[in-house]
Amino acid sequence: MKEQVLKRYEYPIKHPNGSTYYGSYTIKEGVKAKGYKGEKLVQKFKAIVLEEGETHFTKSASFLDL
């Protein structure tokens, strides 16, 4: 397992009836944002993710060891 920095973006979606909805996506740090009109970075956080070849997050004897 490793710790990875992730970024969450939101962007407005205009409905033909005049309503505005919001879409979102999350990417890892270092990846270029999609660049949707009106998009903004709303959150930057760290998460523990599996490394290549790992199949389960409880590699350690105790979850508290994470």
Secondary structure in CASP SS format (residue, H / E / C, confidence):
PFRMAT SS
TARGET T0000
AUTHOR 0000-0000-0000
METHOD secondary structure of the structure
MODEL  1
M C 1.00
K E 1.00
E E 1.00
Q E 1.00
V E 1.00
L E 1.00
K E 1.00
R E 1.00
Y E 1.00
E E 1.00
Y E 1.00
P E 1.00
I E 1.00
K E 1.00
H C 1.00
P C 1.00
N C 1.00
G C 1.00
S C 1.00
T E 1.00
Y E 1.00
Y E 1.00
G E 1.00
S E 1.00
Y E 1.00
T E 1.00
I E 1.00
K E 1.00
E C 1.00
G C 1.00
V C 1.00
K C 1.00
A C 1.00
K C 1.00
G C 1.00
Y C 1.00
K C 1.00
G C 1.00
E C 1.00
K E 1.00
L E 1.00
V E 1.00
Q E 1.00
K E 1.00
F E 1.00
K E 1.00
A E 1.00
I E 1.00
V E 1.00
L C 1.00
E C 1.00
E C 1.00
G C 1.00
E C 1.00
T C 1.00
H C 1.00
F C 1.00
T C 1.00
K C 1.00
S C 1.00
A C 1.00
S C 1.00
F H 1.00
L H 1.00
D H 1.00
L C 1.00
END
